[in-house]
Amino acid sequence: MDTLKIMQTAIRGRWAVAAIFLANGFLTGAWAPQIPVVLTRLD
């Protein structure tokens, strides 16, 4: 493998990890405020 190919692979991986962290943040941010509602309905 040449250096350019390695760098492209690393950059692609970095974007993939950033996308996963972003999606996880959005999902956690949308789910966490719903916890009190769920707890109230369970009582």
JOZI-V232504 format. One record per residue. N is the residue number from 1. PHI is phi in degrees with one decimal (* if undefined). OMEGA is omega in whole degrees, 0 to 359 (999 if undefined). Layout:
n->{N/N}
phi->{PHI/PHI}
omega->{OMEGA/OMEGA}
//
This chain:
n->{1/2/3/4/5/6/7/8/9/10/11/12/13/14/15/16/17/18/19/20/21/22/23/24/25/26/27/28/29/30/31/32/33/34/35/36/37/38/39/40/41/42/43}
phi->{*/-91.0/-63.0/-61.6/-63.8/-64.5/-64.2/-63.6/-65.0/-65.6/-65.6/-62.2/-65.2/-63.1/-65.5/-64.6/-64.9/-61.9/-65.5/-64.8/-62.9/-63.9/-62.9/-63.0/-63.6/-63.9/-66.6/-65.7/-65.2/-82.6/-83.8/-57.8/-66.3/-84.3/-58.9/-60.7/-63.8/-64.5/-63.4/-64.9/-68.8/-76.8/-75.5}
omega->{176/185/180/180/179/179/179/178/179/180/178/178/179/178/179/179/178/179/178/178/179/179/179/178/178/181/178/179/179/184/186/179/181/183/179/179/180/179/178/180/180/180/999}
//
